[in-house]
Every structure is written in structure tokens, then in C-alpha cells.
Amino acid sequence: MEDYGLAHQWILALHSYFAYVVLAVLFLAVANGILGWTGNKDFTLRKDFRISLFALILSHLQLLVGLVLYFVSSNGLNAIKTLGMGGLNSASRLLAVEHPFINIIAVVFITVGWSKHKKVLEGKRKFKTITIFYGLGLVLILSRIPWAQWLN
């Protein structure tokens, strides 16, 4: 049983610390999108494409680690099984329901933004698409971070 606890702690730490990297790159992608969109810049493969791609890949990896954590953590699916949906307090509901559900939607927005931007040829419209969809994803992620746990 100790191995399960150690593995759980390792996955939790990975999910928590990797979140900083994901948020930084996602913020960079949105800021880059805003600057490109408002500045009428050309969308380059070397910089703009890569920033957007890294944000997409990292957000998917974070989601994958989060889903693993959801199924092995006592705060995820096990909390719902143990307490039922009606027995969850607000902090438990955030971790067991809201955080995973909203973050899945956020990654869907990011993925849709990536797919849509690839179909557009004009740089300004590419930046606009990335800005809107990645921005919505970022806002959703920020809205469901368990700040009380993160800041302690």
C-alpha cells in the first residue's frame, strides 16, 4: 500500500508543478496571439506555430496526468463513490467534479483553436483564432484551479 501512496504523491506533485509550466506557456501563446492579432504580424512557423503547438501539447499532457490522478486520488472519483454527489462540500466538489470537467472543456477549446487556425491562411486570422480559443481555455483553467490548496 505504501507504493500506491508514493505513486499517488508523485503524480500529484507532477500535476501540481507541471501546471506552472503549462500556465506559463499557455499565457505566452495567448499573449503572442494578442500581439500578432493587434499588430498585424505574419504568423511564422519558427515562433508563432511552435508556441501554439507547445501550449497544445503541454495542455494535453497536463490533462492526461490529471486524468490519471482523478482515478487514483481519494479526491477524485473515489470521493464521489464514497460520499455521493450530494455529500461533497464545496472544496471536494471543486476537486472531484468542477476542476476535471471544466479543464476538459478548456483543453477542448485549445484543441479546437489549434485545428481552426491550421485551416486559415491569413496571419491576422490565425492569431485571432489562437487568441480567442486559447484565451477561453486559459480563463476556464484559471477559474477552476484549487487556489486554496495551491497557495498553501
Summary of the structure (lengths in Angstrom):
residues: 152
radius of gyration: 17.4
end to end distance: 26.7
largest distance: 57.2
contacts: 461
relative contact order: 0.15
helix: 86%
strand: 0%
